[in-house]
Amino acid sequence: MIEPHAPAPPSPPPPWAVPARLPVRAATGRFLVLACVFVCAACGLVYELELVALASYLIGDSVTQASVVLSVMVFAMGIGSLAAKRLRRLAAAGFGAIEATLALVGGCSAMAMYAVFAWTGDWGGLWADGPRWLLVAFSLTIGLLIGAEVPLLMELIQRIRRQDAGGAVADLFAADYVGALVGGLAFPFLLLPQLGQLTGALITGTVNALAGGALVLGLFRRDLTRRARWTLLIANLAVLGVLASAAALVDDFERAARHAVYGADVRVALRSGVQEVVLTGGTNGRPLHLFLDGRLRVSGRDERSYHEALVRPAMNGPHARVLILGGGDGLAAREVLRHRGVRRVDVVEADPGVVRLARHDPALSALNRHAYDDPRVRVVTADAFHWLRTARGAAYDVVVCDLPDPGITASTKLYSEEFYGLARRMLAPGGRLAVHAGPLSVRPHGFWTVVATLRAVGLHTVPYRVGDRDAGLAAGPERIAGALRAPPDWGFVLAAARATPPLGLDAHAPPPRTLTRASLAADARAAARTRLTGLPPSTLVHPRYAN
């Protein structure tokens, strides 16, 4: 009879799987690890949102930038999780090193992107796409580091107290997702409005470094060699020193970068709560420029050509009641008030900060001829789309859409079929609608899509273009997109509900400085020669404008 073999004794666990020697009870240690997961998840989502927000401001097209950041970061998180498997033997030291690196990279990412944008945007070539490449690099690096956190945190939790894998994963991801919720809400409602993008990112990095360093050097210090403890301590102090120094210098840095972007004669720079507003020039003979979120919206060199072309043809006919959508700078209102018989002008502007500047800034108020001091002008602070949906009982002879370019993602709803349907409802019988439709010469597809969208709601249209645009450097995202110089023209559309409106000028108003009936007719013919047919209208759910 053959005796069965005796079972082999169980092999001892590897040294790195032995329960951690903690200075506190296991339950307390587990709570501290989950609290660190919560904080790190909140910081990680803030880094992600900060990259999306800053890239949308610097590069434009928020949908594309959000897609790039999210897709690259999620991909990198998967790679980071796989790579971190090799660090399980050194889970505490590895997690400490990752958090110090993440705090430095994430905290400084906003300043680095803004610096590249400010000081390389005019160089052209490869450097013109510097912020795009840097966006991908930061998304990839931050994603790798965030992904590497998860396996190491799982290992640290299991070293405190072994439990089934499902329960450990549930605890870890519950803390992670709740932290992400807090970070996602803190960014738009606290960090961005109170601290701004640069300081907000630096503060987030500081919190990240403190949380990671405190967990490893406090709770798991017995798992580290003396050399590892000192190395992590010095690394975290160095990261905190860099972040603190950057925070102390952030105002000087921002001023220098702003001067690099806008020139040395910046007079006003503020964040209104809606957007960044910058005024340059306007004194000592220098032309005034108004920038909104980095885009040049008003140039004192050529604004009269733009506003006369937008407003004057629409005022050729009854014009007792006029609605201006946008136009918070007061310049469209200035042109409206030049006409006799105007009894009321309603301006619907989303940003009260722009209206305050238009009222009180000496150069801008002089340029708009103190339009807001006229008792016929009334200002409503509201989003134009929302206001049109809720307005009741109003009938306007003229509606002027003085809105940002349709190629800007945030503006596409203001050039949609739904928006124009609401605007048509506001027209009195025989009323006219004037629309700025973007540059025709460089974006004909967008311009003719505006025309197709207006016609889709039953409006009769007259497209026209006007040149004489300032050929100076384009600002902000247009410069990064490769257009080193401003487009040479503007495109406009005059529309009416009952019949095709005549393209002319009011004979009873002071003659414009930049338009004549003959030039308008020539502008309409020039636009007609570029006509693109068969374009579908743009809608809220299917925007058809490309940046």
Backbone torsions as a table, in degrees:
resi	resn	phi	psi	omega
1	MET	NA	131.2	-176.9
2	ILE	-92.1	125.9	179.0
3	GLU	-76.1	134.8	177.0
4	PRO	-66.1	148.2	178.1
5	HIS	-67.9	142.5	175.7
6	ALA	-73.1	141.3	-179.8
7	PRO	-60.8	140.6	179.7
8	ALA	-68.3	141.1	178.6
9	PRO	-64.3	145.3	-179.5
10	PRO	-60.9	139.8	179.3
11	SER	-74.6	143.5	-180.0
12	PRO	-66.9	147.4	178.7
13	PRO	-64.8	149.7	176.9
14	PRO	-59.6	155.8	-177.3
15	PRO	-57.7	-34.0	-176.0
16	TRP	-76.5	-9.8	178.2
17	ALA	-99.3	-0.4	177.2
18	VAL	-68.3	140.0	-179.8
19	PRO	-53.2	140.5	-177.6
20	ALA	-67.5	147.2	175.2
21	ARG	-91.8	103.5	-172.9
22	LEU	-100.7	149.8	175.5
23	PRO	-81.3	-1.5	-179.1
24	VAL	-132.5	172.9	177.4
25	ARG	-65.3	157.2	-176.5
26	ALA	-60.8	-40.1	-179.0
27	ALA	-63.7	-41.0	178.3
28	THR	-66.7	-41.5	178.1
29	GLY	-62.2	-40.0	178.8
30	ARG	-64.1	-40.9	178.1
31	PHE	-62.0	-40.9	-178.6
32	LEU	-66.5	-38.0	177.5
33	VAL	-64.4	-44.7	179.8
34	LEU	-66.2	-33.9	175.4
35	ALA	-64.7	-38.5	177.1
36	CYS	-66.6	-38.6	175.0
37	VAL	-58.1	-44.6	179.5
38	PHE	-58.0	-49.6	-177.4
39	VAL	-65.9	-44.3	-177.9
40	CYS	-66.2	-36.2	177.4
41	ALA	-65.2	-41.1	177.8
42	ALA	-62.1	-43.5	179.4
43	CYS	-64.6	-41.7	-179.7
44	GLY	-60.6	-41.2	179.8
45	LEU	-71.0	-33.2	176.1
46	VAL	-62.7	-43.4	176.7
47	TYR	-57.0	-43.3	-178.2
48	GLU	-63.4	-47.6	-178.7
49	LEU	-68.0	-35.5	178.5
50	GLU	-64.7	-39.1	177.0
51	LEU	-64.3	-43.0	179.5
52	VAL	-62.7	-47.2	-176.4
53	ALA	-65.2	-45.5	-177.1
54	LEU	-69.7	-38.5	178.5
55	ALA	-66.1	-38.0	178.1
56	SER	-63.6	-37.4	179.2
57	TYR	-72.2	-44.7	-174.5
58	LEU	-80.5	-37.3	-172.8
59	ILE	-104.7	-31.3	-176.4
60	GLY	92.2	174.6	177.8
61	ASP	57.4	77.6	-174.1
62	SER	-62.4	-31.4	-180.0
63	VAL	-64.5	-45.5	179.3
64	THR	-63.8	-44.4	-177.4
65	GLN	-65.9	-41.1	177.2
66	ALA	-63.0	-40.0	179.3
67	SER	-64.2	-42.3	179.5
68	VAL	-63.1	-49.7	-176.7
69	VAL	-62.0	-49.3	-175.3
70	LEU	-65.9	-45.8	-176.9
71	SER	-66.8	-45.1	-179.8
72	VAL	-65.2	-41.4	-177.0
73	MET	-67.9	-42.7	179.6
74	VAL	-65.1	-41.9	175.6
75	PHE	-58.8	-46.2	-178.4
76	ALA	-66.0	-33.3	177.9
77	MET	-61.7	-39.3	176.8
78	GLY	-64.4	-43.0	177.8
79	ILE	-64.1	-41.2	179.4
80	GLY	-63.4	-38.1	178.6
81	SER	-64.2	-41.8	178.0
82	LEU	-65.0	-43.5	-178.1
83	ALA	-65.0	-32.5	-176.4
84	ALA	-71.1	-13.2	178.1
85	LYS	-58.4	-30.5	-179.2
86	ARG	-72.1	-15.2	-177.0
87	LEU	-97.8	6.2	-176.3
88	ARG	-60.7	-31.7	179.8
89	ARG	-66.7	-24.6	-179.7
90	LEU	-123.1	51.3	-171.7
91	ALA	-59.4	-46.2	-176.4
92	ALA	-66.6	-49.6	-179.2
93	ALA	-65.5	-40.2	179.2
94	GLY	-63.4	-43.0	179.2
95	PHE	-64.3	-40.7	178.4
96	GLY	-62.0	-42.2	179.5
97	ALA	-66.8	-40.2	180.0
98	ILE	-64.5	-42.8	-178.2
99	GLU	-67.8	-36.8	177.0
100	ALA	-64.9	-42.5	178.7
101	THR	-65.7	-43.9	179.9
102	LEU	-62.6	-40.6	178.7
103	ALA	-62.7	-40.3	-179.6
104	LEU	-69.5	-47.6	-177.1
105	VAL	-68.0	-50.0	-178.7
106	GLY	-65.9	-41.3	-178.6
107	GLY	-65.7	-34.4	-177.3
108	CYS	-94.9	-2.1	-173.8
109	SER	-62.1	-41.5	-177.7
110	ALA	-64.8	-44.9	179.5
111	MET	-63.9	-39.8	-178.9
112	ALA	-64.7	-43.7	179.9
113	MET	-66.0	-41.3	-179.8
114	TYR	-66.2	-37.0	179.1
115	ALA	-65.1	-44.8	179.5
116	VAL	-63.4	-41.8	178.2
117	PHE	-61.4	-45.3	-173.5
118	ALA	-71.0	-41.6	-170.3
119	TRP	-104.0	-0.6	177.5
120	THR	-126.4	-2.6	-173.3
121	GLY	-64.4	-26.2	-177.0
122	ASP	-91.5	-1.8	-170.0
123	TRP	-82.0	-22.5	-179.6
124	GLY	75.7	-174.6	178.6
125	GLY	60.0	-141.6	-178.5
126	LEU	-62.6	-37.9	-176.9
127	TRP	-67.4	-23.2	178.7
128	ALA	-63.9	-25.0	177.5
129	ASP	-100.2	18.0	-178.6
130	GLY	-54.8	-50.0	179.0
131	PRO	-60.5	-32.4	178.5
132	ARG	-66.1	-47.0	179.4
133	TRP	-65.5	-38.9	180.0
134	LEU	-66.9	-35.6	176.6
135	LEU	-60.0	-45.9	178.5
136	VAL	-63.8	-42.7	-178.4
137	ALA	-63.0	-44.6	179.4
138	PHE	-68.0	-40.7	178.1
139	SER	-60.5	-42.3	-179.8
140	LEU	-66.3	-47.2	-177.6
141	THR	-65.9	-47.7	-179.5
142	ILE	-64.3	-39.1	177.2
143	GLY	-62.4	-43.4	177.1
144	LEU	-58.0	-44.8	-177.2
145	LEU	-69.8	-40.9	178.7
146	ILE	-65.5	-41.2	178.8
147	GLY	-63.8	-34.2	-179.6
148	ALA	-71.2	-18.8	-179.9
149	GLU	-63.8	-40.7	-167.5
150	VAL	-61.9	-52.7	179.6
151	PRO	-61.1	-35.8	-178.4
152	LEU	-71.3	-40.6	176.6
153	LEU	-64.9	-38.0	176.0
154	MET	-61.0	-42.0	178.5
155	GLU	-64.5	-40.8	179.7
156	LEU	-66.1	-39.6	177.8
157	ILE	-62.9	-43.3	-178.2
158	GLN	-69.3	-28.1	177.9
159	ARG	-73.6	-23.0	176.1
160	ILE	-74.9	-48.5	178.6
161	ARG	-156.2	118.6	-179.1
162	ARG	-65.9	134.7	174.9
163	GLN	-148.6	173.1	-179.5
164	ASP	-62.5	149.2	-175.3
165	ALA	-61.2	-37.8	-179.0
166	GLY	-62.5	-42.9	178.9
167	GLY	-66.1	-39.6	179.6
168	ALA	-65.9	-41.9	178.7
169	VAL	-63.7	-41.8	179.8
170	ALA	-60.8	-45.1	179.7
171	ASP	-63.4	-44.5	-176.7
172	LEU	-63.4	-48.1	-176.1
173	PHE	-74.8	-26.9	174.1
174	ALA	-62.2	-47.4	177.7
175	ALA	-64.4	-37.8	-178.7
176	ASP	-65.2	-46.5	-176.6
177	TYR	-70.9	-37.0	177.3
178	VAL	-66.3	-40.1	176.3
179	GLY	-62.2	-39.6	177.5
180	ALA	-62.8	-37.8	177.4
181	LEU	-61.4	-46.2	-179.5
182	VAL	-64.0	-43.9	178.0
183	GLY	-63.5	-40.3	179.7
184	GLY	-64.9	-33.0	178.1
185	LEU	-82.6	-33.0	-178.1
186	ALA	-67.8	-33.5	-175.6
187	PHE	-63.3	-53.9	-176.8
188	PRO	-77.8	-26.0	-172.7
189	PHE	-101.0	-15.2	-178.2
190	LEU	-128.1	-61.5	-172.6
191	LEU	-65.5	-50.5	-175.6
192	LEU	-65.1	-50.1	-178.7
193	PRO	-72.8	-31.7	-175.1
194	GLN	-89.5	-36.6	-173.3
195	LEU	-114.5	-21.7	-175.1
196	GLY	84.5	169.8	-174.0
197	GLN	-68.8	-40.8	-174.9
198	LEU	-70.5	-54.3	-179.7
199	THR	-65.5	-37.9	179.1
200	GLY	-59.4	-42.5	178.2
201	ALA	-66.4	-39.1	179.4
202	LEU	-66.3	-41.3	177.5
203	ILE	-64.3	-40.4	178.7
204	THR	-62.3	-42.8	176.9
205	GLY	-61.5	-38.3	178.3
206	THR	-62.9	-46.2	178.4
207	VAL	-61.8	-41.3	179.0
208	ASN	-60.5	-46.4	-179.6
209	ALA	-65.1	-41.9	179.9
210	LEU	-64.7	-42.8	-178.3
211	ALA	-65.2	-49.3	-179.3
212	GLY	-65.2	-44.2	-179.9
213	GLY	-65.2	-41.3	179.9
214	ALA	-64.6	-39.6	-178.9
215	LEU	-64.5	-48.7	-175.0
216	VAL	-73.2	-48.5	-175.8
217	LEU	-76.3	-20.0	178.4
218	GLY	-96.1	-55.4	-173.2
219	LEU	-82.9	-37.8	-175.0
220	PHE	-112.3	25.9	-176.0
221	ARG	-64.9	-27.8	179.9
222	ARG	-72.3	-14.9	176.6
223	ASP	-83.7	-8.1	-175.9
224	LEU	-104.1	147.1	171.2
225	THR	-72.5	163.6	178.5
226	ARG	-58.2	-40.6	179.5
227	ARG	-64.8	-41.4	-179.8
228	ALA	-65.3	-39.1	179.0
229	ARG	-62.4	-46.1	-178.9
230	TRP	-67.4	-37.7	178.8
231	THR	-62.8	-46.0	179.1
232	LEU	-66.0	-39.4	179.8
233	LEU	-62.8	-46.4	-179.3
234	ILE	-65.6	-40.9	-179.9
235	ALA	-62.2	-44.1	-179.7
236	ASN	-67.6	-39.6	177.0
237	LEU	-64.0	-38.4	178.2
238	ALA	-65.0	-42.7	178.6
239	VAL	-62.9	-45.5	179.0
240	LEU	-62.7	-36.2	177.8
241	GLY	-65.5	-42.6	178.5
242	VAL	-63.0	-46.5	-178.9
243	LEU	-64.7	-40.5	179.1
244	ALA	-66.0	-41.7	178.7
245	SER	-63.8	-41.7	178.1
246	ALA	-63.6	-39.9	178.7
247	ALA	-63.9	-37.9	-179.8
248	ALA	-68.8	-28.6	-176.8
249	LEU	-100.6	3.6	-170.5
250	VAL	-63.9	-35.6	179.7
251	ASP	-66.3	-44.3	177.4
252	ASP	-64.3	-41.1	177.7
253	PHE	-61.0	-45.0	-177.5
254	GLU	-65.0	-39.3	177.7
255	ARG	-64.1	-43.8	179.9
256	ALA	-64.6	-42.1	179.2
257	ALA	-66.9	-38.4	179.2
258	ARG	-64.0	-40.3	177.6
259	HIS	-65.7	-36.1	177.6
260	ALA	-65.0	-33.9	-179.0
261	VAL	-81.6	-49.0	-169.8
262	TYR	-101.8	-10.4	-174.4
263	GLY	102.3	173.7	-172.3
264	ALA	-82.8	-10.3	-173.8
265	ASP	-102.5	42.1	175.0
266	VAL	-69.9	122.1	179.5
267	ARG	-100.9	-38.0	-177.6
268	VAL	-133.2	131.4	173.8
269	ALA	-142.8	116.6	-177.6
270	LEU	-149.2	156.6	171.1
271	ARG	-107.7	115.2	-170.5
272	SER	-80.9	-9.4	-170.0
273	GLY	102.2	-22.5	176.2
274	VAL	-106.5	-38.3	-174.5
275	GLN	-165.3	170.5	173.4
276	GLU	-86.3	129.7	-177.9
277	VAL	-116.9	126.4	-179.9
278	VAL	-130.8	131.3	173.9
279	LEU	-115.7	130.2	174.7
280	THR	-125.1	155.1	176.1
281	GLY	67.1	-156.8	-178.4
282	GLY	89.0	0.3	178.6
283	THR	-134.2	157.0	176.7
284	ASN	53.2	37.1	176.1
285	GLY	80.2	-2.0	178.7
286	ARG	-82.1	138.1	-178.9
287	PRO	-67.2	145.1	179.6
288	LEU	-81.6	139.6	174.9
289	HIS	-130.8	135.0	176.4
290	LEU	-114.8	122.2	178.2
291	PHE	-112.4	134.3	174.9
292	LEU	-120.7	116.4	-176.5
293	ASP	51.0	43.5	174.5
294	GLY	83.7	-7.6	-178.5
295	ARG	-99.9	134.9	178.9
296	LEU	-72.4	114.2	-178.0
297	ARG	-103.8	-30.7	178.8
298	VAL	-137.6	128.2	172.0
299	SER	-120.4	124.4	179.8
300	GLY	-60.7	-18.5	-179.2
301	ARG	-73.7	-32.6	-171.3
302	ASP	-136.7	8.6	-175.9
303	GLU	-63.3	-30.1	-178.9
304	ARG	-64.8	-40.0	177.3
305	SER	-59.1	-44.1	-178.8
306	TYR	-65.4	-52.1	-173.1
307	HIS	-71.7	-34.2	174.6
308	GLU	-65.6	-40.8	179.9
309	ALA	-67.9	-33.5	179.7
310	LEU	-73.6	-43.0	-168.0
311	VAL	-96.2	-44.7	-168.4
312	ARG	-59.9	-45.1	178.6
313	PRO	-62.0	-34.4	-179.6
314	ALA	-70.3	-23.7	-178.6
315	MET	-85.3	4.0	178.6
316	ASN	-83.3	85.4	-174.9
317	GLY	145.3	-169.9	177.5
318	PRO	-56.7	137.4	-176.2
319	HIS	-152.8	38.3	179.8
320	ALA	-68.1	-39.7	-179.1
321	ARG	-118.6	126.2	-175.7
322	VAL	-128.1	136.4	175.4
323	LEU	-114.7	128.0	176.0
324	ILE	-114.1	118.7	177.3
325	LEU	-97.4	115.3	-169.2
326	GLY	87.8	-148.6	175.2
327	GLY	65.5	33.2	-179.8
328	GLY	-64.0	-17.5	178.4
329	ASP	-71.2	-10.1	176.6
330	GLY	82.2	0.9	-174.6
331	LEU	-78.9	-35.9	173.2
332	ALA	-66.5	-38.8	177.0
333	ALA	-62.5	-36.5	176.9
334	ARG	-56.8	-45.6	-179.2
335	GLU	-68.4	-35.9	178.0
336	VAL	-63.5	-43.2	-175.2
337	LEU	-71.2	-9.6	176.3
338	ARG	-73.3	-12.5	-174.9
339	HIS	-96.3	140.2	177.3
340	ARG	-71.3	150.6	174.5
341	GLY	86.9	0.4	177.0
342	VAL	-74.9	121.9	-178.8
343	ARG	-104.2	-28.0	-177.2
344	ARG	-153.5	137.2	176.4
345	VAL	-129.6	116.6	176.6
346	ASP	-102.4	125.2	178.6
347	VAL	-110.5	120.1	178.3
348	VAL	-105.9	106.6	-174.6
349	GLU	-126.6	131.7	-177.0
350	ALA	-75.8	-24.5	-172.7
351	ASP	-112.4	105.3	178.1
352	PRO	-64.8	-23.1	178.9
353	GLY	-64.4	-37.1	177.8
354	VAL	-66.9	-40.3	179.4
355	VAL	-64.8	-41.4	178.5
356	ARG	-60.5	-43.0	177.4
357	LEU	-62.6	-42.2	-179.4
358	ALA	-64.3	-29.0	177.3
359	ARG	-78.6	-42.0	-164.2
360	HIS	-113.2	-21.5	178.1
361	ASP	-70.7	126.1	-174.0
362	PRO	-57.9	-43.9	-176.4
363	ALA	-71.1	-44.6	-177.8
364	LEU	-70.8	-39.7	178.8
365	SER	-67.8	-32.5	175.4
366	ALA	-68.3	-36.7	-180.0
367	LEU	-66.5	-38.0	178.6
368	ASN	-89.1	8.7	177.2
369	ARG	56.7	38.9	175.6
370	HIS	53.6	46.2	-176.3
371	ALA	-59.9	-34.2	-176.1
372	TYR	-76.1	-9.4	174.0
373	ASP	-81.8	-10.7	179.2
374	ASP	-75.3	126.2	-176.4
375	PRO	-64.9	-14.2	178.6
376	ARG	-78.5	-14.4	-176.5
377	VAL	-93.7	126.6	177.5
378	ARG	-123.9	136.6	-176.3
379	VAL	-109.7	133.1	173.4
380	VAL	-117.5	124.0	177.3
381	THR	-89.2	104.6	-176.8
382	ALA	-167.0	156.5	169.2
383	ASP	-68.2	132.2	-174.0
384	ALA	-60.1	-40.7	-179.2
385	PHE	-64.2	-48.3	-179.4
386	HIS	-63.3	-39.5	-178.7
387	TRP	-64.6	-41.7	178.8
388	LEU	-62.8	-35.6	179.9
389	ARG	-66.9	-32.8	-173.8
390	THR	-100.8	-12.1	-178.7
391	ALA	-68.8	139.7	-178.6
392	ARG	-135.0	140.1	169.4
393	GLY	78.0	3.3	-178.9
394	ALA	-94.1	142.1	175.9
395	ALA	-136.5	117.1	-174.4
396	TYR	-110.5	140.9	175.1
397	ASP	-72.8	-31.8	-178.7
398	VAL	-137.7	133.3	171.3
399	VAL	-120.8	123.6	-178.5
400	VAL	-112.3	122.3	177.6
401	CYS	-99.9	93.6	178.9
402	ASP	-100.3	76.3	-168.2
403	LEU	-120.7	162.1	178.8
404	PRO	-61.4	164.7	-176.7
405	ASP	-56.4	139.6	-179.8
406	PRO	-65.1	-17.2	178.4
407	GLY	-72.2	-12.0	178.1
408	ILE	-82.5	125.4	-171.6
409	THR	-54.3	-42.8	-176.9
410	ALA	-65.5	-16.4	-176.9
411	SER	-98.0	-5.1	-172.2
412	THR	-63.7	-30.9	179.6
413	LYS	-67.1	-24.2	179.5
414	LEU	-82.6	0.9	175.5
415	TYR	-126.4	26.8	-176.5
416	SER	-96.1	164.5	176.3
417	GLU	-60.8	-38.1	179.0
418	GLU	-64.7	-41.4	-179.8
419	PHE	-64.5	-45.5	-178.7
420	TYR	-69.3	-28.8	173.6
421	GLY	-64.5	-40.1	176.4
422	LEU	-67.5	-39.8	179.4
423	ALA	-65.5	-38.3	178.7
424	ARG	-62.0	-35.3	179.8
425	ARG	-62.9	-23.0	-178.2
426	MET	-85.3	-7.8	-175.7
427	LEU	-80.8	136.3	170.1
428	ALA	-73.5	163.1	174.6
429	PRO	-55.0	126.7	-177.1
430	GLY	83.0	4.8	-178.7
431	GLY	-73.5	159.4	-178.7
432	ARG	-122.7	149.6	178.5
433	LEU	-120.4	125.9	178.4
434	ALA	-111.1	132.0	-174.0
435	VAL	-130.4	131.6	167.4
436	HIS	-83.1	122.5	-171.3
437	ALA	-114.8	16.3	178.3
438	GLY	86.8	170.4	-178.1
439	PRO	-69.5	127.4	-178.5
440	LEU	-76.8	-37.4	-172.8
441	SER	-66.7	-36.6	-175.8
442	VAL	-104.3	-16.6	179.1
443	ARG	-134.0	60.7	-178.5
444	PRO	-62.8	-34.0	179.5
445	HIS	-61.4	-45.0	178.5
446	GLY	-64.3	-41.6	-179.3
447	PHE	-61.5	-49.1	-177.1
448	TRP	-74.4	-19.7	171.0
449	THR	-68.9	-37.2	173.9
450	VAL	-59.7	-45.2	179.5
451	VAL	-61.1	-45.7	179.6
452	ALA	-62.5	-35.9	-179.5
453	THR	-69.9	-39.6	175.9
454	LEU	-63.8	-41.6	-179.5
455	ARG	-69.3	-26.2	-179.8
456	ALA	-67.1	-22.3	178.1
457	VAL	-98.7	13.7	174.6
458	GLY	88.3	18.0	179.4
459	LEU	-94.0	142.2	173.4
460	HIS	-89.4	133.2	-168.6
461	THR	-121.2	149.6	171.1
462	VAL	-130.0	101.7	178.7
463	PRO	-80.7	147.9	173.5
464	TYR	-156.7	160.6	-179.8
465	ARG	-128.7	153.9	178.7
466	VAL	-134.2	131.7	177.8
467	GLY	-91.3	-145.1	-179.8
468	ASP	63.4	27.8	177.5
469	ARG	-80.8	145.6	178.3
470	ASP	-58.9	125.8	-176.5
471	ALA	-90.6	16.4	178.8
472	GLY	-68.5	-179.7	-178.0
473	LEU	-60.2	135.1	171.1
474	ALA	-69.8	153.9	-176.3
475	ALA	-100.6	157.3	165.2
476	GLY	55.5	-135.2	-172.0
477	PRO	-57.7	-31.0	178.9
478	GLU	-62.0	-35.7	-179.5
479	ARG	-68.1	-42.5	-179.8
480	ILE	-67.9	-31.5	-178.6
481	ALA	-71.5	-1.9	175.8
482	GLY	109.2	-10.3	179.6
483	ALA	-88.6	88.0	-175.4
484	LEU	-70.3	-19.5	177.2
485	ARG	-123.9	152.5	-177.7
486	ALA	-64.6	147.9	174.7
487	PRO	-57.2	149.5	-172.2
488	PRO	-81.0	-5.2	-176.1
489	ASP	-148.6	172.8	170.0
490	TRP	-119.9	149.4	173.6
491	GLY	-111.5	140.4	-179.5
492	PHE	-134.4	157.7	174.7
493	VAL	-135.3	128.4	172.3
494	LEU	-102.9	130.0	-174.5
495	ALA	-136.1	154.1	176.7
496	ALA	-149.7	159.4	-173.1
497	ALA	-86.2	-39.0	-169.8
498	ARG	-88.7	-35.7	-178.1
499	ALA	-158.3	165.1	178.0
500	THR	-63.5	123.2	-176.6
501	PRO	-74.0	146.1	176.1
502	PRO	-72.8	138.9	178.4
503	LEU	-93.1	98.1	-177.2
504	GLY	-152.1	-164.0	-177.7
505	LEU	-130.2	147.6	178.3
506	ASP	-68.6	119.9	-177.3
507	ALA	-70.3	-18.7	-176.7
508	HIS	-94.3	-3.2	179.5
509	ALA	-96.3	156.9	174.0
510	PRO	-55.4	136.5	-177.4
511	PRO	-63.5	139.0	177.2
512	PRO	-68.3	157.9	-178.4
513	ARG	-82.6	-23.2	-170.4
514	THR	-117.5	-2.0	-175.7
515	LEU	-127.8	150.0	167.3
516	THR	-138.0	165.7	177.1
517	ARG	-61.1	-38.1	-179.8
518	ALA	-66.8	-41.3	-179.6
519	SER	-67.9	-36.0	176.6
520	LEU	-63.1	-43.7	178.3
521	ALA	-61.4	-41.3	178.3
522	ALA	-66.5	-38.0	178.2
523	ASP	-64.0	-38.9	178.2
524	ALA	-66.5	-40.5	178.5
525	ARG	-65.6	-39.2	179.1
526	ALA	-64.0	-39.2	178.0
527	ALA	-67.3	-41.5	-177.5
528	ALA	-61.0	-31.0	-178.6
529	ARG	-68.3	-17.8	-179.5
530	THR	-99.3	7.7	-170.7
531	ARG	-55.0	135.0	172.1
532	LEU	-112.9	127.0	-176.3
533	THR	-107.0	163.2	175.9
534	GLY	77.8	12.4	-179.8
535	LEU	-80.7	136.2	177.0
536	PRO	-77.3	154.8	177.8
537	PRO	-71.6	156.7	176.4
538	SER	-90.8	136.1	-179.7
539	THR	-126.3	172.6	179.2
540	LEU	-61.5	-42.5	-175.9
541	VAL	-87.2	-13.0	178.0
542	HIS	-139.2	73.1	177.4
543	PRO	-67.6	141.0	-173.7
544	ARG	-121.2	20.2	176.7
545	TYR	-101.3	139.3	178.2
546	ALA	-117.7	142.1	-180.0
547	ASN	-71.0	NA	NA
